[in-house]
């Protein structure tokens, strides 16, 4: 609101400055009124172009109700809404460890994610009642950002999942989507007969009787530094490990386009990269994991999270964590683990991913798009879009991503059938 306040103040100060000039002491009241009218008109003309800058003038309800009905090439941040500052788990910058801990202690009572109700059978009951015998696959996603940030690209991940796995059931662990606004976003899929629900995760219950239980107690008591990275990011890393350890199933981030059903995969995780000559993996990524309940590797992941947690190093508690643990236990018996090649989930690395968003401009580029689509359909289960890298990119018409989004969806088919 700084611009809106600054301009009127400047205008009125200028007016009163002129009014106090000696020339006005001998002028008539009529002259003064004319001057006042001039400044009123000046104010209206000057302010009109700025009115659309402010959040109260933006129709955010349209984005919340139907994020899937607009052209995907218009994927842009919501103008005037600073969604980053809406996340209560972003720590203050340029502060000491002690100041960060104090900030978290002050914020903790308002955080729904950390509230627990009596060792909580309620969350457990919700999970079991939702995933019944009619679910071919149990899927989990996590969304700890504000509901306003769940837009077309995130909805496309959910939409494509049901295109690939129509008999699967998806639970999105999310305090913000577990709301009336969140229900309205998911309602088109629910009305289409697909099983999807948003539930606020019970963090205490999820880590109870796991190696990460002590870590959470330390964080809540003020003896653990949350770090200077958004705590949402690190809690997402923890929750995905805990939910699979407790229940088993498929976990995937919300920046995938799913191309194939996961029914044939078991106790599998994807390599993000591998050595060109030896073909051995060089980095594992936990953005998509398939594991049985109580799998020993998940136990080791949770243990490593608690022991080596560093909330100020990007990736340390995520892909670097799963890579460290797997490197230690990969050859040990009893782990029943499949490491899938990069093309399975990460056919483009985070450096090259922008090419998939680009419209082909030449015949050579058009051929590359067609060849890429053929290869993805043949060898890839899901395409990771590296949202941290690409969230500001526009999905251009005719690009690989636009072609995939348009093909791997169920809501789009319902919409086209009704036209």
C-alpha positions in Angstrom: 0.0 0.0 0.0 3.1 2.3 0.0 2.4 3.8 -3.4 -1.2 4.5 -2.6 -0.4 6.3 0.6 2.6 8.2 -0.8 0.9 9.9 -3.7 -2.0 11.4 -1.7 0.3 12.7 1.0 2.5 14.3 -1.6 -0.5 15.9 -3.3 -2.0 17.4 -0.1 1.4 18.7 1.1 1.9 20.4 -2.2 -1.6 21.9 -2.0 -1.1 23.3 1.5 2.3 24.6 0.5 0.8 26.6 -2.4 -2.1 27.7 -0.2 0.3 29.3 2.3 2.1 31.4 -0.3 1.7 35.2 0.2 -0.2 35.5 -3.1 -3.1 33.6 -1.6 -3.5 36.0 1.3 -5.1 38.6 -0.9 -7.0 36.2 -3.3 -10.7 35.6 -3.1 -12.3 32.4 -1.8 -13.2 31.6 -5.4 -9.5 31.4 -6.4 -8.9 29.0 -3.4 -11.8 26.8 -4.4 -10.5 26.6 -8.0 -7.1 25.5 -6.7 -8.7 22.9 -4.5 -10.7 21.6 -7.4 -7.6 21.4 -9.5 -5.8 19.2 -7.0 -8.8 16.9 -6.6 -8.9 16.3 -10.3 -5.1 15.8 -10.2 -5.5 13.2 -7.5 -8.1 11.2 -9.4 -6.2 11.2 -12.7 -2.9 10.3 -11.0 -4.3 7.5 -8.9 -6.5 5.7 -11.5 -3.6 3.7 -13.2 -2.5 2.2 -9.9 -5.8 0.8 -8.7 -5.3 -2.6 -10.2 -2.0 -3.1 -8.3 -3.7 -4.1 -5.1 -4.7 -7.5 -3.9 -8.2 -6.5 -2.9 -8.9 -5.7 -6.6 -7.8 -9.2 -7.8 -10.4 -11.9 -8.4 -8.6 -14.7 -6.6 -11.7 -16.7 -6.3 -11.6 -17.6 -10.0 -8.2 -19.2 -9.5 -9.3 -21.2 -6.5 -12.5 -22.5 -8.1 -11.3 -23.5 -11.5 -7.6 -23.6 -11.9 -7.9 -26.1 -14.7 -10.2 -24.2 -17.0 -7.7 -21.6 -18.3 -5.1 -21.9 -21.0 -2.0 -23.5 -19.5 0.2 -21.1 -21.4 -1.0 -18.4 -19.0 0.7 -20.0 -16.0 2.0 -16.9 -14.2 2.3 -15.9 -10.5 -0.9 -14.3 -9.2 -0.3 -10.6 -9.6 -0.3 -8.6 -6.4 -0.3 -11.5 -4.1 3.1 -12.3 -2.4 2.4 -16.0 -1.7 5.9 -16.5 -0.2 5.0 -14.2 2.7 1.8 -16.1 3.3 3.8 -19.2 4.4 4.2 -19.0 8.2 7.1 -21.5 8.1 9.6 -19.2 6.3 12.1 -18.1 9.0 13.3 -14.5 9.3 16.4 -13.6 7.4 19.8 -12.4 8.7 19.2 -13.6 12.2 21.2 -15.8 14.6 20.4 -19.4 15.6 19.0 -18.3 18.9 16.7 -15.7 17.1 15.4 -18.4 14.7 14.6 -20.7 17.6 12.8 -17.9 19.4 10.9 -17.1 16.2 9.8 -20.7 15.9 8.7 -20.9 19.5 6.6 -17.8 19.1 5.0 -19.1 15.8 4.5 -22.7 17.1 1.0 -22.2 18.8 -0.5 -21.0 15.5 0.8 -23.8 13.3 -1.9 -26.4 12.6 0.7 -28.8 11.4 2.1 -29.2 14.9 -1.2 -29.7 16.7 -2.0 -33.2 17.8 -5.2 -34.5 19.4 -4.6 -37.1 22.0 -2.1 -39.4 20.2 -4.5 -39.3 17.6 -6.4 -42.1 16.2 -8.3 -39.6 14.2 -5.7 -39.1 11.5 -5.0 -42.9 11.4 -8.8 -43.6 11.1 -9.0 -41.2 8.2 -6.2 -42.9 6.3 -7.6 -46.4 6.8 -11.2 -45.4 6.0 -10.1 -43.6 2.8 -7.8 -46.3 1.5 -10.2 -49.2 1.3 -10.1 -52.4 -0.7 -11.3 -50.5 -3.8 -8.0 -48.7 -4.1 -5.6 -50.3 -6.6 -2.7 -48.1 -5.5 -2.3 -45.8 -2.4 -0.9 -42.5 -3.5 0.3 -39.6 -1.3 1.2 -36.0 -2.1 2.2 -33.2 0.2 1.2 -29.5 0.0 2.4 -27.3 2.8 2.2 -24.0 0.9 -0.9 -21.7 1.0 -3.9 -22.8 -0.9 -3.6 -19.8 -3.2 -0.3 -21.3 -4.5 -2.0 -24.5 -5.7 -2.5 -23.6 -9.3 -2.7 -25.1 -12.8 0.6 -26.9 -12.8 0.0 -28.5 -9.4 -3.6 -29.5 -10.5 -2.1 -31.1 -13.6 -0.1 -33.5 -11.5 -3.2 -34.7 -9.8 -5.2 -34.7 -13.0 -2.5 -36.8 -14.8 -2.3 -39.2 -12.0 -5.9 -40.3 -12.4 -5.5 -40.5 -16.2 -2.7 -43.0 -15.6 -4.2 -44.7 -12.6 -8.0 -44.3 -12.5 -8.5 -46.9 -9.8 -5.9 -45.4 -7.6 -6.7 -43.3 -4.5 -4.8 -40.1 -3.6 -4.4 -38.5 -0.2 -2.9 -35.0 -0.2 -1.4 -34.2 3.1 -2.1 -30.5 3.4 -3.4 -28.1 6.1 -4.3 -25.5 3.5 -6.1 -27.8 1.0 -8.0 -29.4 3.9 -10.4 -26.5 3.7 -13.5 -25.3 1.8 -11.2 -23.6 -0.8 -9.2 -26.8 -1.2 -12.3 -28.9 -1.6 -13.5 -26.6 -4.4 -10.2 -27.1 -6.2 -10.5 -30.9 -6.0 -14.2 -31.1 -6.6 -14.1 -31.6 -10.4 -12.1 -34.8 -9.8 -14.4 -35.9 -7.0 -17.4 -35.3 -9.1 -15.8 -37.3 -11.9 -15.7 -40.3 -9.5 -12.0 -40.2 -8.6 -10.9 -40.8 -5.1 -8.9 -37.8 -3.8 -9.0 -36.1 -0.5 -6.9 -33.5 1.4 -6.1 -34.2 5.0 -4.2 -32.2 7.6 -1.3 -34.5 8.6 -0.7 -35.3 12.3 3.0 -34.8 12.5 3.3 -36.1 16.0 1.4 -39.3 15.1 3.4 -39.8 12.0 6.8 -39.8 13.7 5.7 -41.5 16.9 7.7 -44.7 17.5 10.1 -43.8 14.7 13.7 -42.6 14.8 12.4 -39.0 14.0 10.3 -38.8 17.1 13.1 -37.3 19.3 14.0 -34.8 16.5 10.4 -33.4 16.6 10.5 -33.2 20.4 13.7 -31.2 20.2 12.4 -28.9 17.6 9.2 -28.1 19.5 11.1 -27.7 22.8 13.5 -25.1 21.3 16.7 -27.1 21.4 16.8 -27.7 17.6 17.6 -24.9 15.1 14.9 -25.0 12.3 17.5 -23.5 9.9 17.2 -20.6 7.5 15.4 -22.5 4.7 11.6 -22.7 4.8 10.7 -25.3 7.3 7.9 -26.4 5.0 10.6 -27.8 2.7 12.3 -29.9 5.4 9.0 -31.0 6.9 7.9 -32.2 3.5 11.0 -34.4 3.4 10.2 -35.8 6.8 6.5 -36.4 6.2 7.0 -38.3 3.0 9.3 -40.7 4.7 7.1 -41.1 7.7 3.8 -41.6 5.8 5.4 -44.4 3.6 6.9 -46.0 6.7 3.6 -46.1 8.5 1.4 -47.1 5.6 3.3 -47.9 2.4 2.3 -46.9 -1.0 3.5 -44.3 -3.6 4.7 -40.8 -2.7 5.2 -38.2 -5.4 5.7 -34.5 -5.5 3.2 -32.2 -7.1 5.4 -31.2 -10.0 5.2 -34.4 -12.0 3.2 -35.3 -15.1 2.3 -39.0 -14.6 2.3 -41.0 -17.8 2.0 -44.6 -16.5 0.4 -46.6 -13.7 2.7 -47.6 -10.9 1.1 -51.0 -10.2 4.1 -52.9 -11.4 6.7 -51.1 -9.3 7.6 -52.1 -5.7 10.2 -50.9 -3.3 11.6 -48.6 -6.0 13.3 -45.2 -6.1 14.6 -43.2 -9.0 18.2 -42.2 -9.9 18.4 -38.5 -10.8 21.7 -38.9 -12.5 24.3 -41.5 -13.3 27.9 -41.7 -14.4 28.3 -41.7 -18.2 30.8 -44.5 -18.5 30.0 -46.8 -15.5 26.2 -46.1 -15.7 26.2 -46.2 -11.9 23.9 -43.7 -10.2 25.5 -40.5 -8.9 22.4 -39.0 -7.2 19.1 -40.5 -6.0 16.0 -38.3 -5.6 13.1 -38.9 -3.2 10.6 -36.9 -5.2 8.9 -40.1 -6.2 9.2 -43.3 -4.1 7.3 -46.6 -3.9 7.7 -48.7 -0.7 6.1 -51.3 1.4 5.0 -50.5 4.9 7.8 -50.7 7.5 10.5 -51.0 4.8 13.9 -51.0 6.5 15.3 -48.4 4.2 12.6 -45.9 5.3 13.6 -46.6 8.9 17.2 -45.7 7.9 16.0 -42.6 6.1 14.2 -41.4 9.2 17.2 -42.1 11.4 19.5 -40.2 9.1 17.0 -37.3 9.0 17.1 -37.1 12.8 20.8 -37.5 13.2 22.1 -35.3 10.5 19.4 -32.7 10.1 20.6 -29.3 8.8 17.9 -26.8 8.1 20.2 -24.4 6.3 21.5 -26.6 3.5 19.2 -27.0 0.5 18.9 -30.7 -0.4 20.7 -32.0 2.6 17.6 -33.5 4.2 16.2 -34.5 0.8 18.0 -36.0 -2.3 21.4 -35.9 -0.6 19.9 -37.7 2.4 18.5 -40.6 0.4 21.7 -40.8 -1.6 23.9 -41.0 1.5 21.8 -43.8 3.1 21.5 -45.8 -0.1 25.2 -45.6 -0.8 25.8 -47.2 2.7 23.3 -50.0 2.4 22.8 -50.7 -1.3 24.9 -53.9 -1.2 23.6 -55.1 2.2 21.1 -58.0 2.2 17.5 -57.6 3.3 16.7 -54.2 1.7 14.8 -55.4 -1.4 15.5 -52.2 -3.3 15.2 -51.3 -7.0 17.0 -48.2 -8.2 15.3 -47.1 -11.5 17.3 -45.3 -14.2 16.9 -41.5 -14.6 14.6 -41.8 -17.6 11.9 -43.4 -15.4 11.1 -40.3 -13.4 13.8 -37.7 -14.3 14.2 -37.8 -18.1 15.4 -34.2 -18.1 17.7 -32.8 -15.4 17.1 -29.5 -13.7 19.5 -27.8 -16.0 17.9 -28.8 -19.2 14.3 -28.9 -18.1 13.4 -25.5 -19.5 13.6 -26.9 -23.1 10.5 -28.9 -22.4 8.5 -25.7 -21.9 9.6 -24.1 -25.1 7.5 -23.8 -28.2 9.2 -25.3 -31.3 10.1 -22.5 -33.7 11.8 -24.5 -36.5 11.3 -27.8 -38.3 14.3 -29.3 -36.4 12.8 -28.2 -33.0 9.4 -29.7 -34.0 11.0 -33.0 -34.8 12.8 -32.9 -31.5 9.5 -32.4 -29.7 7.9 -35.3 -31.5 10.8 -37.6 -30.9 10.9 -36.6 -27.2 7.2 -37.4 -26.8 7.7 -40.9 -28.4 10.6 -41.6 -26.1 8.7 -40.4 -23.0 5.7 -42.5 -23.8 8.0 -45.6 -24.3 10.3 -45.4 -21.3 9.0 -42.9 -18.7 6.5 -43.4 -15.9 6.4 -39.7 -14.8 8.1 -36.5 -15.9 9.6 -34.4 -13.1 9.2 -30.7 -13.9 11.6 -29.4 -11.3 9.2 -26.7 -10.1 11.8 -25.0 -7.9 13.6 -24.3 -11.2 10.7 -23.8 -13.6 7.9 -22.2 -11.6 8.3 -18.9 -13.3 8.4 -20.4 -16.8 5.4 -20.1 -19.1 4.1 -23.4 -20.6 4.3 -22.4 -24.3 1.8 -23.7 -26.8 3.1 -26.8 -28.7 5.9 -27.5 -26.1 6.5 -30.9 -24.7 5.0 -30.0 -21.4 1.9 -28.5 -23.0 1.4 -31.6 -25.2 1.7 -33.8 -22.1 -0.6 -31.8 -20.0 -3.2 -31.7 -22.8 -3.0 -35.5 -23.3 -2.5 -36.9 -19.8 -5.6 -35.6 -18.0 -9.1 -36.6 -17.1 -10.7 -33.2 -16.5 -9.7 -32.0 -19.9 -11.4 -35.0 -21.5 -14.6 -34.3 -19.6 -14.5 -30.7 -20.6 -13.9 -31.6 -24.3 -16.8 -34.1 -24.2 -19.1 -31.4 -23.0 -18.3 -28.9 -25.7 
